[in-house]
Amino acid sequence: MIFTVTLNPAVDRVVAVDELVIGDANRVKQARTDPSGKGVNVSRVIRELGGESVAMGFVAGSLGRFIEASLNELGIRDDLLHVPGQTRTNLAIVEEKHHRHTIINEPGPPIEPRHFAELKARLRRQLRPRDWVVMAGSLPPGIPTTAYAELIDLARAIGCETVLDADGEVLARGVESRPTLIKPNLRELQRLMRRRVQADDEVLAAATELRARGTLNVVVSLGAAGAIAIGDDEAWRAIPPRIIEVSALGAGDAMVAGLTLCLSRGEGLMAGLQLGTAAGAATALTPGTELCHREDVDRLLPEVRVERLR
């Protein structure tokens, strides 16, 4: 089974305007509301691709109940822990005239140590050897930067595989616990390595260094340029099909979903890279925070090129 852990989920509200005029009233042309947070998005894409997962994390108030109900409607199992307060809202303003996104993210409700302890206890009770645990996204107030590292240690002690998708100090501390796979984008990789990483050989050198620290698989997403992956002493570059991008929001989460689904089925990193790249490209075809559709993924999958790198 795949478990996704979202410590700071959100309700994404996307509004489309012709052009954002600061200091004046703006008329909304379209609007959309989705359950979100990186781990929640991974569960949603896994479901769309025909897989199963259990979504875990913290939810609060009426918006937390909205996330829970939305996942249930999608047929996604959850074990979400209700805490005091209100789940955060992320607002995305899409300017159609300029093809520009403005993102306004709330911090989320504060989490007490007892709540984190309860989440760990719930996860420990459910995990079985060879399960996969995806830990993704930002941390809410009150949660230490070592949170994902603690969850990785917990899962590995049971015999589970782990995937980490985070940023900054949270990612750096998580890497110390040697997750099975990490998926930074280029900016996140630069912050993790604390140096300039730009060209393919620099990405490969950084990924090789991270493998030497104990991370078995490193996938670096490069946006429209695809992704570079290294694992088992082999490296690949995935080149996505050419598309007309509508919105890249959620594309990285879709890639994590495709990677995890293939790896959990024993299909290997190369197959996961191909499916993840197709899912990311399919997500870029949808507006706002809408995620990929299975028919788009199936159509784009044969067009993804995966080349072996030296």
C-alpha positions as CSV (number, residue, x, y, z in Angstrom):
1,M,0.0,0.0,0.0
2,I,1.0,3.6,-0.6
3,F,0.5,6.1,2.2
4,T,0.8,9.8,1.6
5,V,1.5,12.2,4.5
6,T,0.5,15.8,4.2
7,L,1.3,17.7,7.4
8,N,0.0,21.0,6.0
9,P,-2.8,20.4,3.5
10,A,-4.8,23.2,2.0
11,V,-7.9,24.1,0.1
12,D,-6.8,25.6,-3.3
13,R,-8.9,28.4,-4.6
14,V,-8.1,29.4,-8.2
15,V,-9.7,32.5,-9.7
16,A,-9.2,33.6,-13.3
17,V,-9.2,37.3,-14.3
18,D,-8.4,39.0,-17.5
19,E,-5.8,41.2,-15.8
20,L,-5.1,41.8,-12.1
21,V,-5.5,45.5,-11.3
22,I,-4.0,46.3,-7.9
23,G,-6.1,48.6,-5.7
24,D,-9.3,48.2,-7.7
25,A,-12.2,45.7,-8.0
26,N,-11.5,42.7,-10.3
27,R,-14.1,40.6,-11.9
28,V,-13.6,36.9,-11.7
29,K,-14.2,35.0,-15.0
30,Q,-13.8,31.5,-13.7
31,A,-13.2,29.9,-10.2
32,R,-12.3,26.4,-8.9
33,T,-11.8,24.9,-5.5
34,D,-9.8,21.7,-4.8
35,P,-8.5,19.7,-1.9
36,S,-4.7,20.2,-2.0
37,G,-1.3,19.9,-0.3
38,K,1.4,18.0,-2.1
39,G,0.7,14.6,-0.5
40,V,-3.1,15.0,-1.1
41,N,-2.3,15.8,-4.7
42,V,-0.1,12.7,-5.0
43,S,-3.1,10.6,-3.7
44,R,-5.4,12.2,-6.2
45,V,-3.1,11.4,-9.1
46,I,-2.5,7.9,-7.9
47,R,-6.2,7.4,-7.9
48,E,-6.5,8.8,-11.4
49,L,-3.8,6.4,-12.6
50,G,-5.7,3.4,-11.2
51,G,-3.7,2.9,-8.0
52,E,-4.7,3.0,-4.4
53,S,-3.4,5.0,-1.4
54,V,-4.2,6.2,2.1
55,A,-4.1,9.9,2.6
56,M,-2.8,10.9,6.1
57,G,-2.1,14.3,7.7
58,F,-3.8,17.1,9.7
59,V,-7.0,18.8,8.9
60,A,-9.0,21.4,10.8
61,G,-12.4,23.1,10.8
62,S,-14.9,23.2,8.0
63,L,-12.2,23.3,5.3
64,G,-10.6,20.2,6.7
65,R,-14.0,18.5,6.5
66,F,-14.2,19.6,2.9
67,I,-10.9,17.9,2.1
68,E,-12.0,14.7,3.8
69,A,-15.4,14.7,1.9
70,S,-13.7,15.4,-1.4
71,L,-11.2,12.6,-1.0
72,N,-14.1,10.2,-0.1
73,E,-16.0,11.3,-3.2
74,L,-12.9,10.4,-5.3
75,G,-12.7,7.0,-3.7
76,I,-9.5,7.8,-1.8
77,R,-9.1,6.2,1.6
78,D,-8.0,8.6,4.4
79,D,-6.9,8.6,8.0
80,L,-6.8,12.3,8.5
81,L,-6.3,13.6,12.0
82,H,-8.6,16.5,13.0
83,V,-7.0,19.3,15.0
84,P,-8.2,22.7,16.3
85,G,-8.3,25.7,14.1
86,Q,-8.9,25.9,10.3
87,T,-7.2,24.3,7.4
88,R,-5.4,26.9,5.3
89,T,-6.5,28.3,2.0
90,N,-4.1,28.9,-0.9
91,L,-5.3,31.5,-3.4
92,A,-4.0,31.4,-7.0
93,I,-4.9,34.4,-9.2
94,V,-4.6,33.5,-12.9
95,E,-4.2,36.5,-15.3
96,E,-5.3,35.2,-18.7
97,K,-4.0,38.3,-20.6
98,H,-0.4,37.8,-19.4
99,H,-0.4,34.1,-18.7
100,R,0.7,34.9,-15.2
101,H,0.0,33.3,-11.8
102,T,0.0,35.1,-8.4
103,I,0.0,32.7,-5.5
104,I,-1.0,33.6,-1.9
105,N,-0.4,30.9,0.6
106,E,-1.6,30.8,4.2
107,P,0.7,29.3,6.9
108,G,-1.8,26.7,8.3
109,P,-3.1,26.0,11.8
110,P,-0.5,25.4,14.6
111,I,0.1,21.8,15.5
112,E,0.8,20.7,19.0
113,P,3.4,18.0,19.8
114,R,0.7,15.6,21.0
115,H,-1.0,15.8,17.6
116,F,2.2,14.9,15.8
117,A,2.7,12.0,18.3
118,E,-0.8,10.7,17.5
119,L,-0.1,10.9,13.7
120,K,3.1,8.9,14.2
121,A,1.2,6.3,16.3
122,R,-1.5,6.0,13.6
123,L,1.1,5.5,10.9
124,R,3.0,3.0,12.9
125,R,-0.1,0.9,13.5
126,Q,-1.0,0.7,9.8
127,L,2.4,0.3,8.1
128,R,3.5,-3.1,6.9
129,P,6.9,-4.2,5.4
130,R,7.3,-3.1,1.7
131,D,4.6,-0.4,2.0
132,W,5.5,3.0,0.5
133,V,5.2,6.3,2.4
134,V,5.2,9.6,0.5
135,M,6.0,12.7,2.7
136,A,5.5,15.9,0.8
137,G,5.0,19.6,1.3
138,S,5.6,22.4,3.8
139,L,5.3,22.1,7.6
140,P,2.6,23.9,9.6
141,P,3.6,26.1,12.6
142,G,4.6,24.0,15.6
143,I,6.1,21.1,13.7
144,P,9.9,20.8,13.9
145,T,12.1,20.7,10.7
146,T,13.0,17.1,11.7
147,A,9.4,15.9,11.2
148,Y,9.9,14.1,7.9
149,A,13.2,12.7,9.1
150,E,11.4,11.2,12.1
151,L,8.7,9.7,9.8
152,I,11.4,8.2,7.5
153,D,13.1,6.6,10.4
154,L,9.8,5.2,11.6
155,A,8.9,3.8,8.2
156,R,12.3,2.3,7.6
157,A,12.3,0.5,11.0
158,I,9.2,-1.3,9.8
159,G,10.7,-2.2,6.4
160,C,8.9,0.4,4.3
161,E,10.2,2.5,1.4
162,T,10.0,6.3,1.6
163,V,9.6,9.2,-0.8
164,L,10.4,12.8,0.2
165,D,9.4,15.9,-1.7
166,A,10.2,19.0,0.4
167,D,12.4,22.1,0.4
168,G,15.0,24.0,2.4
169,E,16.0,22.8,5.8
170,V,13.1,20.3,5.9
171,L,14.5,18.5,2.9
172,A,18.1,18.8,4.2
173,R,17.1,17.2,7.5
174,G,15.0,14.5,5.8
175,V,17.9,13.5,3.5
176,E,20.0,12.7,6.6
177,S,17.5,9.9,7.3
178,R,18.2,8.3,3.9
179,P,14.9,8.2,2.1
180,T,14.4,5.8,-0.8
181,L,13.7,8.6,-3.2
182,I,13.7,12.4,-3.3
183,K,12.4,14.6,-6.1
184,P,13.7,18.2,-5.8
185,N,13.3,20.6,-8.7
186,L,16.4,22.6,-9.8
187,R,15.9,25.4,-7.3
188,E,15.3,23.0,-4.4
189,L,18.4,21.1,-5.4
190,Q,20.5,24.2,-5.4
191,R,19.3,25.1,-1.9
192,L,20.0,21.6,-0.7
193,M,23.5,21.5,-2.2
194,R,24.2,25.2,-1.2
195,R,25.8,25.8,-4.6
196,R,25.0,26.5,-8.2
197,V,23.6,23.5,-10.1
198,Q,22.5,24.2,-13.6
199,A,24.0,22.1,-16.4
200,D,23.3,18.4,-16.7
201,D,26.7,17.3,-15.5
202,E,26.3,19.5,-12.4
203,V,22.9,17.9,-11.7
204,L,24.4,14.4,-12.1
205,A,27.2,15.3,-9.8
206,A,24.8,16.6,-7.1
207,A,22.6,13.5,-7.5
208,T,25.6,11.2,-7.2
209,E,26.7,13.0,-4.0
210,L,23.2,12.6,-2.5
211,R,23.3,8.8,-3.4
212,A,26.6,8.6,-1.6
213,R,24.9,10.1,1.5
214,G,22.4,7.2,1.4
215,T,19.5,8.3,-0.8
216,L,19.0,5.4,-3.2
217,N,17.2,7.3,-6.0
218,V,17.3,11.0,-6.9
219,V,15.0,12.5,-9.5
220,V,15.5,16.2,-10.4
221,S,12.5,17.7,-12.2
222,L,13.5,20.4,-14.8
223,G,10.1,21.7,-15.8
224,A,9.5,21.7,-19.5
225,A,13.0,20.3,-20.0
226,G,12.0,17.0,-18.3
227,A,13.9,15.4,-15.5
228,I,17.2,13.7,-14.7
229,A,17.2,10.6,-12.5
230,I,19.9,8.4,-11.0
231,G,19.5,5.1,-9.2
232,D,21.4,1.8,-9.0
233,D,24.4,3.4,-10.6
234,E,22.4,4.2,-13.7
235,A,21.2,7.6,-14.9
236,W,18.5,8.7,-17.3
237,R,17.1,11.8,-18.7
238,A,13.3,12.0,-19.5
239,I,12.3,14.3,-22.3
240,P,8.6,15.2,-22.2
241,P,6.4,15.6,-25.3
242,R,5.9,19.1,-26.6
243,I,2.6,20.5,-25.3
244,I,1.0,23.9,-25.0
245,E,1.3,24.5,-21.3
246,V,-1.8,25.9,-19.5
247,S,-0.6,25.7,-15.9
248,A,2.3,23.9,-14.3
249,L,0.7,23.9,-10.8
250,G,0.7,20.4,-9.4
251,A,3.0,18.9,-12.2
252,G,5.7,18.0,-9.7
253,D,3.2,16.2,-7.5
254,A,1.9,14.3,-10.5
255,M,5.5,13.2,-11.2
256,V,5.9,12.0,-7.7
257,A,2.7,10.0,-8.0
258,G,3.8,8.3,-11.2
259,L,7.2,7.5,-9.8
260,T,5.8,6.1,-6.6
261,L,3.2,4.0,-8.3
262,C,5.6,2.3,-10.6
263,L,8.2,1.7,-7.9
264,S,5.6,0.3,-5.5
265,R,4.7,-2.2,-8.3
266,G,8.3,-3.2,-8.8
267,E,8.5,-1.7,-12.3
268,G,11.7,0.2,-11.6
269,L,12.9,3.8,-11.7
270,M,13.0,4.1,-15.5
271,A,9.3,3.1,-15.9
272,G,8.5,5.4,-13.0
273,L,10.4,8.3,-14.6
274,Q,8.4,7.8,-17.9
275,L,5.0,7.6,-16.2
276,G,5.8,10.5,-13.8
277,T,6.9,12.7,-16.8
278,A,3.7,11.9,-18.7
279,A,1.6,12.6,-15.6
280,G,3.4,15.9,-15.1
281,A,3.0,16.9,-18.7
282,A,-0.7,16.0,-18.6
283,T,-1.2,18.1,-15.5
284,A,0.4,21.1,-17.3
285,L,-2.5,20.8,-19.8
286,T,-5.1,21.5,-17.2
287,P,-6.0,25.0,-15.9
288,G,-5.1,26.3,-12.4
289,T,-4.7,23.6,-9.8
290,E,-6.6,20.9,-11.7
291,L,-4.6,17.8,-12.0
292,C,-4.0,15.3,-14.8
293,H,-6.6,13.2,-16.6
294,R,-5.9,9.5,-17.2
295,E,-6.7,9.8,-21.0
296,D,-4.1,12.6,-21.4
297,V,-1.5,10.5,-19.5
298,D,-2.1,7.5,-21.6
299,R,-1.9,9.6,-24.8
300,L,1.4,11.3,-23.8
301,L,3.1,8.3,-22.2
302,P,4.4,6.8,-25.6
303,E,5.7,10.2,-26.5
304,V,8.0,10.5,-23.4
305,R,11.6,9.8,-24.4
306,V,13.9,8.3,-21.7
307,E,17.6,8.3,-22.6
308,R,20.4,6.7,-20.6
309,L,23.1,9.1,-19.5
310,R,26.8,8.2,-18.9
